[in-house]
């Protein structure tokens, strides 16, 4: 039987996390999506997430299969949003640096991972979850929408292509 669970990342996981991020970078690049095509996210960002206690990993049969960062708001890049805007002003958690291993792609584990993340933030008292992605990243847009997120507008990151499609999920 397959063992699947989510746990906080540890420094010993950094090489596996970076392998997933590098594979995601290559996957996006092959689709001509200008997301993660520079050096970000880099090892320093991953290590900072782990030190801050915000990194989460999807573990499948003892192997790191997914990575995410649960960042409690306020997120400085989410202050300005063009479009419908955020629903409400409650405390929220933003999911950043979300990536899945190519070895588990297509097995429905993205939904499992997100469900576990939602359960964790709910248990912490949050009812508002936010995520963003590149306008050309149709796969991540589908992931967001098929997991209950609603498109809310455009936010602006500090990157060469700053515009990101922003989504929100209310856990009520």
Secondary structure by P-SEA (a helix, b strand, c coil): ccccbbbbbcccaaaaaaaaaaaaaaaaaaacccccccccccaaaaaaaaaaccbbbbcccccccccccccccccccccccccccccccccbbbbcbbbbbccccccaaaaaaaaaaaaaaaaacccbbbbbbcccaaaaaaaaaaabbbbcbbbbccccccccbbbbbbcc
